[in-house]
Amino acid sequence: MSDTQNASSAPEWEQRFRAPRVSLPDWAEDAPDRSLFVSNATGTYELYAWDRAGGRQRQVTDRPNGTTDGVLTPDGSDIWWFSDTDGDEFGVWMRQPFDGAQGDDEPAAPGLDASYPAGLAIGRDGTAVIGRSTDEEGTTVHVVRPSEAPVEIYRHRESAGVGDLSHDGTLIALEHTEHGDAMHSALRVVRPDGSTVAELDDTEGGTKELGLAVLGFAPVAGDTRLLVGHQRRGRWEPMIWDPVAGTETDLPIDLPGDVGAEWYPDGSALLVEHSFEARSELWRYEPGAKEPVRVATPAGTVSGATARPDGTVEYLWSSAALPPVVRSTTGAVVLDPPGPKAPASVPVEDAWVEGPGGRIHALVQRPATGDGPFPTVFEIHGGPTWHDSDAFASGPAAWVDHGFAVVRVNYRGSTGYGRAWTDALKHRVGLIELEDIAAVRDWAVKSGLADPVQLVLAGGSWGGYLTLLGLGTQPDAWALGLAAVPVADYVTAYHDEMEALKAMDRTLLGGTPEEVPERFEASSPLTYVDAVRAPVYISAGVNDPRCPIRQVENYVDRLKARDAVHEVYRYDAGHGSLVVEERIKQVRLELDFALRHLGRG
């Protein structure tokens, strides 16, 4: 620990949130010394430009609720960033010169109204392909040439998005779910005039649940190869599809778990990102070779990686014990923000528990001192198609600092354990995940890790939804619940949420609330609210388009009606906050609520 940290009067858990962080820098394809990254250096997550050649960094955006979505043009001359209102995710793309200053912004596509973003690709001639989503129009895609009005080339009610634009700007790759399965996209490659070049669809009209994903066109002029992710062998892995030649090339990358990839800048090789059992690693594969070659990284989680023109690889790495750092395969730290470093936490332990749908993987952190059983927080991840990993997380570390064990469950629906595990939660949404959580809960108690009368169910987004649903369907299992930005009333949430999430809910539940009312009722926390006996803490963003505020208020009103023990914190942002002090405030409120109601305050 540094002298600066020793001098700090703030507890270590707060220091972890305040410590300056940076994302993996993105770089301009034709001007690799020009980079863009996100940092919380000012106390709010904002975009920063970095001139590597001159060593100059400057803050690009400065907004009360932060900014994280930005893209460099290929020549590095401009920065595009997405401007919404107080975290509502509804807005327009703005443009600022790389060598400019705050205030030099202008609308990047002035002919397009505000929308939810659905992908962006920018060509070398200044042409942009912009995906948009609105409740009224569904998804539209527009080609915007310099000084010309936008031209619509795609429209559909179901969700879709812009995947990539070829090096010469003649091909556009789209992901779409016109077949009605929002969990498994099909691909279409079109010309800038909207005419179709080729289709790739592994869903067979929606009857076969196999997804595809755009990973990127080859970064070479005249090369029409497209790197694609597919699920044909029960997991995500890459292949090369040439939509012009009509060829598909399988790659001999035989690694367990999910595999993604991106091109090296000269198109000669692929940088392979491999995720397996909550850890990740990097490999290099040259097309035509018999197998990939390992790229050395420490044990833990690589949250992003990119190959540079000189052949080196930069990656963002962390573990549950050690905070994130941007490293290079040369051994150097690429981008080290000034200021105190985040205090370390404790490492995770792996727990494998037999469950009703197969073996469940959970990650466990326990206090460094003392013996169990401990008061234990089950911190449930969002998504649901996501997974907890051996990566640094300030929230769980805060609970460990306060003497709690933390258990994170990669329930059915989580990624990284094969397609069948991810797709298993359909129709019995929420209930299946809670079966897995209950199995791990039983293991935690029987193993002596967890105190059975001091069990906390907690999570944000989908994790917040599972928290409220679990408190109602498993009322004897939990001492209290902490739900952040949750789905609380599934029917109202469906009607109020952004259109892309409506499509996902129709896929998960098999229809709309009007078509399958019994499924929405069975999966809605509101159905079971009168059975909740544990104290409940709820936090919600008033501008949240994903878990809208009205459905949270419906749930809270039911708690009030029977004088159930609960507290609600509403804040002026969207689906979470990008302001560091706001994040600290929310964790402090959760800690205070838990410690008071568990008699530990």
C-alpha positions, 0 to 999 in steps of 0.5 A: 500500500502506498504512502498516499493510501496510508494517509487517506482517512477513507476506508479501503472500500471507498478508496477502491471506488475512487482510485483512478481507472482507465479502460483499454484504449481504442486506437484509430486504424490508420493513425494508431498513435491516436487513442480514446479511453474512458476514465473516472479521473474527475470522479465521473466516467468520461471519454479521454483522447490520448496522443501517444506520440506527443504524450498528451491526454485531454478530457473529451466529454464533461457531463453531469452523469458521465459518458462512456460510448465513443468511437474514433474515425479511422484517420483519427481526425474525429471522435464520435460520442453518444449524447443521451439525457441523464443516463436514459440511453436515448440520444444522438451521436456528437462529433468532436475533433481529436485536436479540438476541445470541449465545446467544439462538438457538433451533431455527427448526423444532423438529419437523424432524430434521437434514438437508442443506439444500435451500432455504428461503423465509420468508413475511411471516406467519412461515410457512417453507418448508423443503427437506431432503435425506437419504440415506434419504428423498431430498428433502422439503419442509415448511411450518412455521407459527408454533407449529405442527408441520411439514407435509410437502408434497413428497417424492421420491427425486431431488434437488429444492429450494425456489425461492421463496415469493410475496409473499402466501405463497400460491404456492411455487416448487420446482425438481425433477429427478424425471425423473432428470436432475440437471443440468436442473431442471423447475419446479412451483408449488404451494399451501402445502397441496401442491396443484399450480398449474402445471408447467414442464418443458423436459426432455420427460421427460428426453429433452431436456436443457434446464434451468430455474431459479427466479429469484424471484416478483415482490415485489408483493402479489397479483402471481403472476409468477415470474422464471425462468431457461431454456436454450431458446436454448442459454444461460441467460437470463430470462423471466417465467412466470405460473403462475396465468395460464398465460402466458410472456413472453420478454424482449428481452435479447440479450446473449452469454453467460449472463444472470440477473436479479432483480426491483427491489424495486417489481417495475417492472424487472429487474436483469440480471446478464450473464456473458460470457468470464470477466467480468460486468456489470449491466443494467436492464430494464423489462418492455415496453421494447425493450432493457436499459440498462447499469448502469455497473460497472468491468471485472472480475467482479460476484460479486453484486448487489442493487437497493435500494428507492431504485433504487440498485444495490449490488454486490460487485466485484473483478478478478484484480488488485484485491481485492473491494469492495462498491460502489453505483451512487452511487459510494460504498463500501457496506461497508468492513471495518476493518483492512489492505487486501489487497495487489493482484496482477497482472491476468489475460490471456486465452488462446484455444486450439483444442481437440478440442471447440472453442475453450477459454478460459484465464486467465493470470497471470504474474509481474510481473518476469522473462521466461518460461518460468516454472514454471507451476501449472494451477489447475483449478476445481471444480464442474464446472459453474462457471467461473474469472473475472477475479476476485480470488483469493488462492490463485493470487496466492500462486503468482504471488508465488513466481515461478510463472505460473498458468493457469486453464482453463474446460474443457468442463463450465464455465458461461458459454460456452453450454449445449452447452459445459457439457453436453459432459462427460457419460459420459466424465467427467473425460477430456473436461476433461483433453483441454481442459487438455492442449490449453492445456498444449501452448499454454502450453509452445509459447508460451514461457509455461511451463517443460515440466519444472516444470508443476504440476497443482492444484485443489480439489474437482472440480479436485482430482479432475481433478488425480489423474485427470490425474496417472494418465492423463497421467503424462508431462505433469506434474511434480507434483500438488496435490489438495485435497478430491478425488474419488479413488476414484469408486465409493466416493465415490459410495456415501459422498457426500450424496444430491444428489451421487449424483443428479448422478453418475448424470446425468453417468455415466448410472447407478450404479456397478453399472449402468455399471461401465465408465464409473465405472472409466474416470473414476476416479483409482484406476484409474490410480493405479499409473501416477502418477509425479509427487509427489502432495500431497493435503489432505482434510477428515475431515467432507467429505460431498461428497468423503468421506474413506474414498475418499481413504484408498483412493487413499492406500493404493495410493500407499503400497503402491508407495512413491510419493512423496506427502504427505497432510494431513487437517484437521477440517472439511468440504469446505474450511475457513472458518478463515483461518489454516487456509486459510493453513496449507494453501496454505503446505503446498502451496507448500512441497511444490511448491518442494521437489520442483521444486528451488526451495526 
